[in-house]
């Protein structure tokens, strides 16, 4: 029996996106993490494309939300956008595309589980969006991003999916306690395998803890726990 050939990352990306890149160099750059570029002495990595893709994504998601929900206020639209384009949501979309198997990583990142690290996945996805924009224009980038993110936006508006708990906690704490959340971060491990622990304080009292591979992930977990505890406390006081 003839073994099935292994699909090249570039071919896999085109298939996952439903997009055929014209410029193979752009596609490869989008998949090249800085750790791989450093080890291979390459002049190109995906950081510039990530910078561009972040703006492309923000524009398209903002436009989509503005048109889809004319009854929403500016504040509501801002929360909706934050829920759709945060690192956790981007990494989840990237996992759905199996982007982690396609990213070119250095040995250290490979050995430390970098293919499932939320920060790497989110950055790579933004780089892909930047590459699609440069390669095929705004119309194709819009079609791709709307296809990937519209279901998540609709689910969020229905009350489903992940929430930006840092923003939600800040609003609740401001209204109920006239206080702002204060986050303290501890980190451990080598640079290629950092783990962060966040503790959020309200009025000097520790209200929530969280851990993650990035500061943002740890803070979101801490905020979620603090929001749950504060909501329960306020409910008890009202009853």
LOKE-967308 format. One record per residue: residue number from 1; chain; x negated, y, z negated of N, C-alpha, C in turn. Coordinates in nm, 3 decimals. Each point is the difference from the previous one (the first is absolute). Example, Ala and Ser with C-alpha at 12.3 -4.5 7.8 and 13.67 -1.06 7.14 Angstrom:
2
[pt 1,"A",[-1.319,-0.569,-0.780],[0.089,0.119,0.000],[-0.090,0.120,0.000]]
[pt 2,"A",[0.035,0.105,0.072],[-0.082,0.119,-0.006],[0.077,0.109,-0.073]]
***
This chain:
239
[pt 1,"A",[-0.086,-0.119,0.000],[0.086,0.119,0.000],[-0.089,0.124,0.000]]
[pt 2,"A",[0.031,0.095,0.086],[-0.077,0.123,0.008],[0.042,0.096,-0.110]]
[pt 3,"A",[-0.099,0.051,-0.074],[0.031,0.091,-0.110],[0.054,0.131,0.054]]
[pt 4,"A",[0.096,0.055,-0.070],[0.056,0.128,0.039],[-0.101,0.110,-0.026]]
[pt 5,"A",[-0.030,0.086,0.097],[-0.099,0.106,-0.022],[0.047,0.098,-0.106]]
[pt 6,"A",[-0.097,0.047,-0.079],[0.031,0.098,-0.103],[0.027,0.134,0.065]]
[pt 7,"A",[0.108,0.065,-0.039],[0.037,0.128,0.059],[-0.091,0.109,-0.051]]
[pt 8,"A",[-0.054,0.080,0.092],[-0.086,0.111,-0.038],[0.083,0.104,-0.076]]
[pt 9,"A",[-0.063,0.069,-0.099],[0.073,0.102,-0.074],[0.066,0.104,0.090]]
[pt 10,"A",[-0.069,0.038,0.109],[0.056,0.101,0.089],[0.128,-0.051,0.066]]
[pt 11,"A",[-0.001,-0.124,0.047],[0.120,-0.057,0.061],[0.111,-0.014,-0.103]]
[pt 12,"A",[-0.036,-0.040,-0.122],[0.099,-0.015,-0.106],[0.064,0.133,-0.035]]
[pt 13,"A",[-0.077,0.108,0.001],[0.054,0.131,-0.031],[0.101,0.044,0.106]]
[pt 14,"A",[-0.036,-0.016,0.126],[0.093,0.036,0.108],[0.131,-0.077,-0.014]]
[pt 15,"A",[-0.011,-0.129,-0.031],[0.119,-0.083,-0.011],[0.084,0.042,-0.121]]
[pt 16,"A",[-0.066,0.027,-0.112],[0.073,0.038,-0.122],[0.072,0.133,0.017]]
[pt 17,"A",[-0.063,0.094,0.071],[0.059,0.132,0.017],[0.098,0.006,0.115]]
[pt 18,"A",[-0.015,-0.090,0.096],[0.078,0.012,0.122],[-0.051,0.113,0.086]]
[pt 19,"A",[-0.130,0.025,-0.009],[-0.064,0.109,0.073],[-0.125,-0.055,0.069]]
[pt 20,"A",[-0.021,0.038,0.124],[-0.121,-0.041,0.073],[-0.094,0.119,0.011]]
[pt 21,"A",[-0.108,-0.004,-0.075],[-0.096,0.111,0.003],[-0.066,0.010,0.137]]
[pt 22,"A",[-0.015,0.121,0.046],[-0.076,0.024,0.123],[-0.150,0.011,-0.031]]
[pt 23,"A",[-0.031,0.062,-0.112],[-0.139,0.022,-0.041],[-0.036,-0.098,-0.111]]
[pt 24,"A",[-0.075,-0.105,0.036],[-0.036,-0.103,-0.098],[-0.087,0.057,-0.111]]
[pt 25,"A",[-0.079,0.103,0.030],[-0.088,0.059,-0.101],[0.081,0.066,-0.112]]
[pt 26,"A",[0.111,0.063,0.035],[0.087,0.060,-0.102],[0.059,-0.106,-0.091]]
[pt 27,"A",[0.043,-0.108,0.060],[0.058,-0.110,-0.078],[-0.103,-0.058,-0.095]]
[pt 28,"A",[-0.121,-0.021,0.047],[-0.104,-0.057,-0.085],[-0.039,0.097,-0.111]]
[pt 29,"A",[-0.005,0.128,0.031],[-0.033,0.099,-0.102],[0.104,0.001,-0.111]]
[pt 30,"A",[0.126,-0.014,0.037],[0.108,0.001,-0.100],[-0.012,-0.117,-0.096]]
[pt 31,"A",[-0.060,-0.109,0.044],[-0.012,-0.120,-0.083],[-0.132,-0.008,-0.075]]
[pt 32,"A",[-0.089,0.097,0.019],[-0.135,-0.006,-0.056],[-0.009,0.075,-0.132]]
[pt 33,"A",[-0.008,-0.075,-0.109],[-0.017,0.060,-0.132],[-0.143,0.050,-0.015]]
[pt 34,"A",[-0.016,0.101,-0.084],[-0.134,0.060,-0.014],[-0.103,-0.100,-0.052]]
[pt 35,"A",[0.042,-0.100,-0.077],[-0.094,-0.099,-0.052],[-0.060,-0.083,0.114]]
[pt 36,"A",[0.081,-0.031,0.099],[-0.047,-0.075,0.117],[-0.091,0.088,0.085]]
[pt 37,"A",[0.041,0.125,0.020],[-0.080,0.092,0.079],[-0.138,0.020,-0.063]]
[pt 38,"A",[-0.004,0.009,-0.133],[-0.128,0.019,-0.069],[-0.090,-0.122,0.020]]
[pt 39,"A",[0.055,-0.120,-0.018],[-0.081,-0.121,0.013],[-0.051,-0.020,0.142]]
[pt 40,"A",[0.083,0.038,0.097],[-0.037,-0.020,0.141],[-0.068,0.121,0.062]]
[pt 41,"A",[-0.025,0.102,-0.082],[-0.064,0.123,0.047],[0.077,0.062,0.116]]
[pt 42,"A",[0.133,0.003,-0.014],[0.086,0.061,0.101],[0.026,0.146,-0.033]]
[pt 43,"A",[0.012,0.081,0.102],[0.025,0.143,-0.021],[0.148,0.029,-0.020]]
[pt 44,"A",[0.086,-0.098,0.031],[0.145,0.022,-0.003],[0.065,-0.087,-0.106]]
[pt 45,"A",[0.093,0.059,-0.076],[0.089,-0.078,-0.085],[0.140,0.061,0.014]]
[pt 46,"A",[0.094,-0.047,-0.082],[0.138,0.042,0.023],[0.043,0.123,-0.083]]
[pt 47,"A",[-0.095,0.067,-0.065],[0.040,0.108,-0.090],[0.054,0.123,0.074]]
[pt 48,"A",[-0.058,0.036,0.114],[0.052,0.114,0.075],[0.139,-0.031,0.057]]
[pt 49,"A",[0.018,-0.122,0.047],[0.131,-0.039,0.051],[0.103,-0.004,-0.113]]
[pt 50,"A",[-0.043,-0.041,-0.117],[0.090,0.001,-0.117],[0.046,0.141,-0.030]]
[pt 51,"A",[-0.092,0.096,0.005],[0.033,0.140,-0.024],[0.105,0.049,0.100]]
[pt 52,"A",[-0.018,-0.035,0.125],[0.096,0.039,0.103],[0.133,-0.073,-0.019]]
[pt 53,"A",[-0.008,-0.129,-0.023],[0.121,-0.081,-0.013],[0.086,0.041,-0.117]]
[pt 54,"A",[-0.061,0.047,-0.108],[0.075,0.048,-0.116],[0.092,0.115,0.040]]
[pt 55,"A",[-0.051,0.092,0.081],[0.081,0.114,0.045],[0.107,-0.044,0.100]]
[pt 56,"A",[-0.036,-0.090,0.090],[0.098,-0.052,0.097],[0.114,-0.068,-0.074]]
[pt 57,"A",[-0.034,-0.085,-0.095],[0.102,-0.071,-0.078],[0.089,0.098,-0.076]]
[pt 58,"A",[-0.063,0.098,-0.066],[0.077,0.097,-0.077],[0.098,0.078,0.086]]
[pt 59,"A",[-0.044,0.042,0.118],[0.086,0.075,0.091],[0.119,-0.084,0.044]]
[pt 60,"A",[-0.026,-0.123,0.043],[0.106,-0.084,0.055],[0.100,-0.041,-0.107]]
[pt 61,"A",[-0.049,-0.036,-0.119],[0.092,-0.039,-0.108],[0.082,0.121,-0.046]]
[pt 62,"A",[-0.063,0.119,-0.007],[0.072,0.120,-0.039],[0.109,0.033,0.102]]
[pt 63,"A",[-0.034,-0.007,0.127],[0.097,0.027,0.106],[0.115,-0.101,-0.004]]
[pt 64,"A",[-0.034,-0.127,-0.022],[0.102,-0.105,-0.006],[0.095,0.024,-0.116]]
[pt 65,"A",[-0.053,0.035,-0.117],[0.083,0.025,-0.116],[0.087,0.124,0.020]]
[pt 66,"A",[-0.059,0.104,0.057],[0.073,0.126,0.022],[0.121,-0.022,0.091]]
[pt 67,"A",[-0.019,-0.076,0.106],[0.107,-0.023,0.098],[0.103,-0.099,-0.052]]
[pt 68,"A",[-0.045,-0.101,-0.074],[0.090,-0.107,-0.042],[0.089,0.041,-0.118]]
[pt 69,"A",[-0.047,0.094,-0.084],[0.073,0.033,-0.122],[0.017,0.151,-0.013]]
[pt 70,"A",[0.085,0.060,0.086],[0.019,0.146,-0.002],[0.062,0.051,-0.130]]
[pt 71,"A",[0.063,-0.090,-0.077],[0.063,0.042,-0.125],[-0.098,0.006,-0.116]]
[pt 72,"A",[-0.123,-0.050,0.018],[-0.098,-0.003,-0.109],[-0.070,0.134,-0.015]]
[pt 73,"A",[-0.026,0.039,-0.124],[-0.074,0.123,-0.028],[-0.148,-0.018,0.031]]
[pt 74,"A",[-0.073,0.112,-0.004],[-0.145,-0.006,0.021],[-0.066,-0.090,-0.103]]
[pt 75,"A",[0.041,0.012,-0.125],[-0.058,-0.082,-0.106],[0.027,-0.147,0.020]]
[pt 76,"A",[0.122,-0.032,0.042],[0.035,-0.140,0.025],[-0.078,-0.057,0.116]]
[pt 77,"A",[-0.018,0.080,0.104],[-0.078,-0.045,0.116],[-0.147,-0.021,-0.038]]
[pt 78,"A",[-0.052,0.086,-0.087],[-0.139,-0.014,-0.043],[-0.019,-0.130,-0.078]]
[pt 79,"A",[0.096,-0.034,-0.086],[-0.008,-0.126,-0.074],[0.008,-0.119,0.094]]
[pt 80,"A",[0.089,0.011,0.098],[0.015,-0.108,0.097],[-0.130,-0.022,0.077]]
[pt 81,"A",[-0.060,0.107,0.046],[-0.127,-0.011,0.072],[-0.109,-0.061,-0.088]]
[pt 82,"A",[-0.007,0.045,-0.125],[-0.102,-0.052,-0.092],[0.018,-0.150,-0.023]]
[pt 83,"A",[0.125,-0.044,-0.004],[0.026,-0.142,-0.022],[-0.038,-0.085,0.121]]
[pt 84,"A",[0.005,0.060,0.118],[-0.025,-0.075,0.123],[-0.149,-0.004,0.036]]
[pt 85,"A",[-0.074,0.106,-0.031],[-0.138,0.007,0.048],[-0.104,-0.017,-0.111]]
[pt 86,"A",[0.040,-0.048,-0.119],[-0.100,-0.021,-0.104],[-0.083,-0.126,0.029]]
[pt 87,"A",[-0.110,-0.014,-0.074],[-0.094,-0.109,0.028],[0.064,-0.137,-0.014]]
[pt 88,"A",[0.084,-0.018,-0.100],[0.062,-0.131,-0.022],[0.088,-0.039,0.117]]
[pt 89,"A",[0.080,0.096,0.050],[0.088,-0.028,0.113],[-0.080,-0.027,0.127]]
[pt 90,"A",[-0.105,0.079,0.023],[-0.084,-0.020,0.118],[-0.068,-0.137,-0.003]]
[pt 91,"A",[-0.051,-0.036,-0.116],[-0.066,-0.131,-0.012],[0.098,-0.113,0.024]]
[pt 92,"A",[0.123,0.017,-0.045],[0.102,-0.103,0.021],[0.031,-0.017,0.148]]
[pt 93,"A",[0.011,0.112,0.071],[0.021,-0.007,0.145],[-0.119,-0.067,0.067]]
[pt 94,"A",[-0.121,0.036,-0.044],[-0.121,-0.059,0.058],[-0.003,-0.151,-0.022]]
[pt 95,"A",[0.043,-0.045,-0.117],[0.005,-0.145,-0.026],[0.100,-0.069,0.093]]
[pt 96,"A",[0.111,0.068,0.026],[0.098,-0.056,0.091],[-0.053,-0.017,0.141]]
[pt 97,"A",[-0.095,0.084,0.037],[-0.066,-0.011,0.131],[-0.121,-0.093,-0.003]]
[pt 98,"A",[-0.034,-0.051,-0.118],[-0.120,-0.083,-0.021],[-0.126,0.078,0.036]]
[pt 99,"A",[0.001,0.129,-0.030],[-0.112,0.085,0.036],[-0.127,-0.038,-0.075]]
[pt 100,"A",[0.016,-0.057,-0.120],[-0.117,-0.037,-0.079],[-0.089,-0.102,0.069]]
[pt 101,"A",[0.060,-0.086,0.081],[-0.080,-0.102,0.071],[-0.077,0.059,0.117]]
[pt 102,"A",[0.034,0.121,0.040],[-0.061,0.061,0.120],[-0.107,0.102,-0.034]]
[pt 103,"A",[0.003,0.054,-0.120],[-0.094,0.106,-0.037],[-0.142,-0.055,-0.006]]
[pt 104,"A",[-0.095,0.076,0.050],[-0.140,-0.037,-0.005],[-0.060,0.053,-0.129]]
[pt 105,"A",[-0.041,-0.091,-0.088],[-0.049,0.036,-0.133],[-0.144,-0.043,-0.019]]
[pt 106,"A",[-0.070,0.072,-0.086],[-0.133,-0.042,-0.042],[0.009,-0.119,-0.094]]
[pt 107,"A",[-0.111,-0.064,-0.025],[0.000,-0.123,-0.081],[0.050,0.026,-0.142]]
[pt 108,"A",[-0.040,0.113,-0.058],[0.042,0.029,-0.136],[0.150,0.015,-0.012]]
[pt 109,"A",[0.060,0.075,0.091],[0.145,0.017,0.000],[0.071,-0.131,0.030]]
[pt 110,"A",[-0.057,-0.078,0.089],[0.058,-0.130,0.035],[0.006,-0.090,-0.123]]
[pt 111,"A",[-0.110,-0.006,-0.073],[-0.010,-0.089,-0.115],[0.086,0.047,-0.117]]
[pt 112,"A",[0.030,0.128,-0.006],[0.077,0.054,-0.113],[0.149,0.008,0.029]]
[pt 113,"A",[0.044,-0.065,0.108],[0.143,-0.001,0.031],[0.048,0.124,0.071]]
[pt 114,"A",[-0.088,0.065,0.074],[0.035,0.123,0.067],[0.110,-0.012,0.103]]
[pt 115,"A",[0.020,-0.120,0.053],[0.103,-0.017,0.103],[0.141,0.016,-0.055]]
[pt 116,"A",[0.013,-0.004,-0.133],[0.132,0.023,-0.060],[-0.002,0.121,-0.094]]
[pt 117,"A",[-0.102,0.082,0.011],[-0.009,0.119,-0.085],[0.089,0.109,0.059]]
[pt 118,"A",[0.090,0.051,-0.082],[0.100,0.095,0.049],[-0.063,0.124,0.064]]
[pt 119,"A",[-0.106,0.052,-0.060],[-0.061,0.121,0.054],[-0.058,-0.024,0.139]]
[pt 120,"A",[-0.064,-0.114,0.021],[-0.059,-0.032,0.130],[0.110,-0.021,0.103]]
[pt 121,"A",[0.105,-0.071,-0.037],[0.109,-0.027,0.093],[0.072,0.128,0.039]]
[pt 122,"A",[0.029,0.086,-0.098],[0.070,0.125,0.029],[-0.085,0.089,0.091]]
[pt 123,"A",[-0.129,0.010,-0.030],[-0.088,0.083,0.083],[-0.010,-0.055,0.142]]
[pt 124,"A",[-0.009,-0.131,0.014],[-0.010,-0.061,0.132],[0.127,0.024,0.080]]
[pt 125,"A",[0.115,-0.008,-0.064],[0.125,0.022,0.071],[0.008,0.144,0.050]]
[pt 126,"A",[-0.039,0.096,-0.083],[-0.002,0.139,0.045],[-0.098,0.018,0.116]]
[pt 127,"A",[-0.114,-0.069,-0.004],[-0.096,0.008,0.110],[0.060,-0.057,0.128]]
[pt 128,"A",[0.076,-0.107,-0.012],[0.068,-0.059,0.117],[0.098,0.101,0.059]]
[pt 129,"A",[0.075,0.069,-0.085],[0.094,0.100,0.051],[-0.074,0.112,0.072]]
[pt 130,"A",[-0.115,0.041,-0.055],[-0.080,0.102,0.068],[-0.050,-0.048,0.134]]
[pt 131,"A",[-0.041,-0.125,0.007],[-0.049,-0.057,0.126],[0.111,-0.011,0.103]]
[pt 132,"A",[0.118,-0.043,-0.042],[0.114,-0.010,0.092],[0.036,0.139,0.054]]
[pt 133,"A",[-0.002,0.100,-0.087],[0.029,0.136,0.043],[-0.099,0.048,0.106]]
[pt 134,"A",[-0.128,-0.022,-0.023],[-0.101,0.043,0.097],[0.007,-0.080,0.129]]
[pt 135,"A",[0.029,-0.128,-0.014],[-0.003,-0.089,0.117],[0.125,0.015,0.086]]
[pt 136,"A",[0.116,0.018,-0.063],[0.124,-0.004,0.078],[0.096,0.115,-0.026]]
[pt 137,"A",[-0.039,0.092,-0.087],[0.079,0.120,-0.017],[0.101,-0.005,-0.114]]
[pt 138,"A",[0.062,0.115,-0.022],[0.091,0.014,-0.113],[0.126,-0.085,0.016]]
[pt 139,"A",[0.048,-0.015,0.123],[0.124,-0.075,0.020],[-0.017,-0.146,-0.043]]
[pt 140,"A",[-0.111,-0.062,0.036],[-0.023,-0.139,-0.039],[-0.024,-0.011,-0.149]]
[pt 141,"A",[-0.076,0.095,-0.056],[-0.023,-0.002,-0.144],[0.133,0.015,-0.075]]
[pt 142,"A",[0.087,0.085,0.050],[0.131,0.018,-0.062],[0.082,-0.127,0.006]]
[pt 143,"A",[0.002,-0.064,0.115],[0.077,-0.125,0.015],[-0.050,-0.106,-0.096]]
[pt 144,"A",[-0.131,-0.012,-0.012],[-0.060,-0.101,-0.089],[0.032,0.030,-0.146]]
[pt 145,"A",[-0.024,0.122,-0.043],[0.019,0.035,-0.141],[0.148,-0.008,-0.038]]
[pt 146,"A",[0.088,0.045,0.087],[0.143,-0.012,-0.031],[0.042,-0.145,-0.010]]
[pt 147,"A",[-0.053,-0.084,0.086],[0.034,-0.143,-0.004],[-0.045,-0.063,-0.131]]
[pt 148,"A",[-0.116,0.041,-0.050],[-0.054,-0.058,-0.123],[0.061,0.058,-0.127]]
[pt 149,"A",[0.035,0.129,0.004],[0.036,0.068,-0.124],[0.148,0.037,-0.014]]
[pt 150,"A",[0.076,0.001,0.110],[0.141,0.036,-0.014],[0.075,-0.096,-0.093]]
[pt 151,"A",[-0.020,-0.132,0.011],[0.071,-0.090,-0.093],[-0.033,0.029,-0.146]]
[pt 152,"A",[-0.125,0.037,-0.028],[-0.039,0.032,-0.138],[0.066,0.130,-0.046]]
[pt 153,"A",[0.008,0.095,0.090],[0.065,0.126,-0.034],[0.147,-0.022,-0.031]]
[pt 154,"A",[0.066,-0.077,0.082],[0.142,-0.027,-0.021],[0.022,-0.078,-0.130]]
[pt 155,"A",[-0.091,-0.094,-0.030],[0.011,-0.077,-0.124],[-0.019,0.091,-0.121]]
[pt 156,"A",[-0.093,0.092,0.009],[-0.024,0.093,-0.112],[0.123,0.086,-0.026]]
[pt 157,"A",[0.061,0.050,0.106],[0.118,0.085,-0.016],[0.115,-0.080,-0.061]]
[pt 158,"A",[0.007,-0.130,0.029],[0.103,-0.086,-0.059],[-0.030,-0.033,-0.147]]
[pt 159,"A",[-0.116,0.041,-0.049],[-0.037,-0.029,-0.138],[-0.083,-0.124,-0.015]]
[pt 160,"A",[-0.051,-0.054,0.111],[-0.081,-0.120,-0.004],[-0.147,0.037,0.017]]
[pt 161,"A",[-0.088,-0.099,-0.021],[-0.142,0.018,0.028],[-0.074,0.072,-0.111]]
[pt 162,"A",[-0.127,0.031,0.027],[-0.088,0.062,-0.098],[0.034,0.147,-0.021]]
[pt 163,"A",[-0.039,0.052,-0.113],[0.023,0.139,-0.034],[-0.133,0.068,-0.035]]
[pt 164,"A",[-0.003,0.131,0.021],[-0.115,0.079,-0.042],[0.021,0.034,-0.147]]
[pt 165,"A",[-0.042,-0.089,-0.088],[0.029,0.014,-0.142],[-0.074,0.116,-0.064]]
[pt 166,"A",[-0.111,0.043,0.056],[-0.068,0.116,-0.057],[0.088,0.124,0.012]]
[pt 167,"A",[0.062,0.018,0.116],[0.088,0.115,0.019],[0.125,-0.012,-0.085]]
[pt 168,"A",[0.058,-0.119,-0.004],[0.122,-0.022,-0.078],[-0.026,0.024,-0.148]]
[pt 169,"A",[-0.113,-0.051,-0.051],[-0.034,0.019,-0.141],[-0.023,0.147,-0.030]]
[pt 170,"A",[-0.068,0.069,0.087],[-0.027,0.142,-0.022],[0.129,0.079,-0.012]]
[pt 171,"A",[0.097,-0.030,0.085],[0.127,0.072,-0.005],[0.076,-0.031,-0.129]]
[pt 172,"A",[0.004,-0.128,-0.038],[0.072,-0.038,-0.121],[-0.066,0.059,-0.124]]
[pt 173,"A",[-0.132,-0.007,-0.007],[-0.072,0.052,-0.117],[0.015,0.151,-0.010]]
[pt 174,"A",[0.000,0.069,0.113],[0.015,0.145,0.000],[0.139,0.039,-0.052]]
[pt 175,"A",[0.102,-0.072,0.045],[0.137,0.032,-0.040],[0.027,-0.038,-0.146]]
[pt 176,"A",[-0.044,-0.120,-0.039],[0.037,-0.052,-0.132],[-0.095,0.042,-0.111]]
[pt 177,"A",[-0.129,0.014,0.032],[-0.099,0.027,-0.105],[-0.071,0.134,0.018]]
[pt 178,"A",[0.023,0.064,0.115],[-0.074,0.123,0.033],[-0.150,-0.025,-0.009]]
[pt 179,"A",[-0.039,-0.116,0.048],[-0.141,-0.041,-0.002],[-0.038,-0.058,0.135]]
[pt 180,"A",[-0.127,0.005,0.031],[-0.051,-0.056,0.124],[-0.081,-0.126,-0.030]]
[pt 181,"A",[0.011,-0.104,0.081],[-0.079,-0.121,-0.022],[-0.149,0.028,0.012]]
[pt 182,"A",[-0.077,-0.063,-0.087],[-0.145,0.013,0.002],[-0.059,-0.141,0.020]]
[pt 183,"A",[-0.075,-0.019,0.108],[-0.055,-0.131,0.034],[-0.147,-0.007,-0.037]]
[pt 184,"A",[-0.037,-0.107,-0.069],[-0.141,-0.027,-0.031],[-0.040,-0.129,0.069]]
[pt 185,"A",[-0.113,0.004,0.068],[-0.044,-0.111,0.084],[-0.130,-0.061,-0.054]]
[pt 186,"A",[-0.005,-0.131,-0.006],[-0.123,-0.073,-0.027],[-0.029,-0.091,0.119]]
[pt 187,"A",[-0.126,-0.018,0.030],[-0.036,-0.087,0.110],[-0.108,-0.097,-0.042]]
[pt 188,"A",[0.001,-0.117,0.063],[-0.100,-0.102,-0.031],[-0.034,-0.075,0.128]]
[pt 189,"A",[-0.115,-0.064,-0.002],[-0.042,-0.080,0.114],[-0.092,0.075,0.093]]
[pt 190,"A",[-0.069,-0.072,0.089],[-0.090,0.062,0.098],[0.078,0.081,0.103]]
[pt 191,"A",[-0.070,0.083,0.076],[0.064,0.090,0.095],[0.087,-0.074,0.100]]
[pt 192,"A",[-0.041,-0.119,0.042],[0.075,-0.072,0.102],[0.117,-0.080,-0.058]]
[pt 193,"A",[0.014,0.001,-0.134],[0.106,-0.078,-0.063],[0.052,0.072,-0.124]]
[pt 194,"A",[0.035,0.126,0.017],[0.047,0.080,-0.111],[0.140,-0.044,-0.043]]
[pt 195,"A",[0.024,0.009,-0.131],[0.135,-0.016,-0.053],[0.028,0.119,-0.090]]
[pt 196,"A",[0.116,0.061,0.018],[0.034,0.121,-0.073],[0.114,-0.029,-0.097]]
[pt 197,"A",[-0.009,0.059,-0.118],[0.107,-0.008,-0.099],[0.045,0.142,-0.031]]
[pt 198,"A",[0.131,0.024,0.009],[0.056,0.132,-0.025],[0.091,-0.005,-0.122]]
[pt 199,"A",[-0.009,0.101,-0.084],[0.092,0.019,-0.112],[0.062,0.138,0.015]]
[pt 200,"A",[0.134,0.006,-0.006],[0.068,0.128,0.012],[0.054,0.042,-0.137]]
[pt 201,"A",[-0.028,0.125,-0.035],[0.042,0.056,-0.128],[0.108,0.106,0.023]]
[pt 202,"A",[0.099,0.001,-0.088],[0.103,0.103,-0.001],[0.001,0.063,-0.138]]
[pt 203,"A",[-0.032,0.126,-0.006],[-0.007,0.067,-0.129],[-0.100,-0.063,-0.095]]
[pt 204,"A",[-0.108,-0.052,0.055],[-0.104,-0.061,-0.081],[0.023,-0.145,-0.036]]
[pt 205,"A",[0.114,-0.057,0.041],[0.032,-0.139,-0.029],[-0.019,-0.086,0.124]]
[pt 206,"A",[-0.072,-0.111,-0.014],[-0.017,-0.092,0.113],[0.133,-0.067,0.030]]
[pt 207,"A",[0.045,0.011,0.126],[0.131,-0.053,0.038],[-0.006,-0.110,0.104]]
[pt 208,"A",[-0.113,-0.015,0.068],[-0.006,-0.103,0.103],[-0.142,-0.031,0.041]]
[pt 209,"A",[-0.023,-0.125,0.041],[-0.131,-0.043,0.047],[0.015,-0.069,0.135]]
[pt 210,"A",[-0.106,0.005,0.079],[0.001,-0.068,0.128],[-0.141,-0.030,0.046]]
[pt 211,"A",[-0.015,-0.103,0.082],[-0.131,-0.034,0.057],[0.015,-0.015,0.151]]
[pt 212,"A",[-0.112,0.019,0.070],[0.003,-0.015,0.145],[-0.137,0.014,0.060]]
[pt 213,"A",[-0.009,-0.024,0.129],[-0.127,0.011,0.073],[-0.030,0.144,0.040]]
[pt 214,"A",[0.094,0.092,-0.030],[-0.022,0.141,0.025],[0.063,0.079,-0.114]]
[pt 215,"A",[-0.042,0.127,-0.014],[0.058,0.085,-0.104],[0.149,0.020,0.024]]
[pt 216,"A",[0.039,0.021,0.127],[0.140,0.024,0.032],[0.087,-0.118,-0.040]]
[pt 217,"A",[-0.047,-0.120,0.031],[0.077,-0.120,-0.031],[0.017,-0.014,-0.152]]
[pt 218,"A",[-0.108,0.024,-0.074],[0.008,-0.011,-0.146],[0.092,0.106,-0.058]]
[pt 219,"A",[-0.008,0.121,0.052],[0.086,0.107,-0.051],[0.147,-0.027,0.029]]
[pt 220,"A",[0.031,-0.053,0.117],[0.139,-0.031,0.034],[0.057,-0.105,-0.097]]
[pt 221,"A",[-0.079,-0.102,-0.030],[0.046,-0.102,-0.095],[0.022,0.059,-0.139]]
[pt 222,"A",[-0.093,0.085,-0.042],[0.014,0.063,-0.132],[0.124,0.089,-0.003]]
[pt 223,"A",[0.023,0.075,0.107],[0.116,0.088,0.007],[0.130,-0.078,-0.001]]
[pt 224,"A",[0.001,-0.113,0.068],[0.121,-0.083,0.002],[0.036,-0.049,-0.140]]
[pt 225,"A",[-0.102,-0.047,-0.074],[0.025,-0.048,-0.137],[0.045,0.115,-0.089]]
[pt 226,"A",[-0.065,0.116,0.014],[0.037,0.115,-0.083],[0.141,0.047,0.032]]
[pt 227,"A",[0.037,-0.002,0.128],[0.135,0.041,0.038],[0.103,-0.094,-0.061]]
[pt 228,"A",[-0.028,-0.129,0.004],[0.093,-0.097,-0.057],[0.016,0.023,-0.151]]
[pt 229,"A",[-0.112,0.021,-0.069],[0.006,0.018,-0.145],[0.068,0.131,-0.038]]
[pt 230,"A",[-0.032,0.107,0.073],[0.060,0.129,-0.030],[0.150,-0.002,0.029]]
[pt 231,"A",[0.039,-0.062,0.110],[0.142,-0.009,0.034],[0.076,-0.077,-0.107]]
[pt 232,"A",[-0.059,-0.109,-0.048],[0.065,-0.080,-0.104],[0.011,0.080,-0.130]]
[pt 233,"A",[-0.103,0.075,-0.034],[0.002,0.081,-0.123],[0.106,0.109,0.007]]
[pt 234,"A",[0.008,0.065,0.115],[0.099,0.106,0.017],[0.141,-0.057,-0.004]]
[pt 235,"A",[0.017,-0.120,0.056],[0.131,-0.065,-0.003],[0.041,-0.034,-0.142]]
[pt 236,"A",[-0.095,-0.046,-0.080],[0.030,-0.032,-0.141],[0.039,0.126,-0.078]]
[pt 237,"A",[-0.071,0.110,0.029],[0.028,0.125,-0.071],[0.138,0.053,0.034]]
[pt 238,"A",[0.039,-0.014,0.126],[0.131,0.048,0.042],[0.115,-0.084,-0.056]]
[pt 239,"A",[-0.029,-0.131,-0.017],[0.104,-0.088,-0.053],[0.011,0.013,-0.152]]
***
